[in-house]
């Protein structure tokens, strides 16, 4: 049976650390819960199977949650540094929203210093349902990343896990989400820790 990214995020959480930055760590329980909350928030903004979510590739937690939340709802993630946005929703840190050309039809979900016309991730996420309805999770044939289906992304991620021998407690370094998105899924599959290294913060 083919696995999906959504199924990985619906497992019972363990006691490990799923995501870590220089200043903060997220337990598996908090990580899974925030992915589900983000999926519900994206769904309310219009994300669903067949839609597209543009995400800043900057390696910060909110963008990781934007990517995985989009996978849960069955939307395709398109990592975009700047310029024209061809998507239904844009997820980005607030100070970088101005570097995008956002069409009127696109909703903006911003974290940090959000523009006044954007939905504020930091404010809205806490009130969201911590459980994403299983019947809304995108299926194995849902396109979620670079034209690849959810099942294909998990299959590639499982290959990384096997090749590197990843296990619970190992670290997977992520420096840019557009290059390392499947690495994130591999870490989730192995219950390893995603270690975010945000060079732009230095």
Secondary structure by P-SEA (a helix, b strand, c coil): ccccaaaaaacccccccccccccccccaaaaaaaaaaaaaaaaaacccccbbbbbcccccaaaaaaaaaaaaabbbbbbbcccccccccccccccccccccccccbbbbcccccccccccaaaaaaaccccccccccccccccccccccaaaaaaaaaaaaaaacccccbbbbbccccccaaaaaaaaaacccbbbbccccc
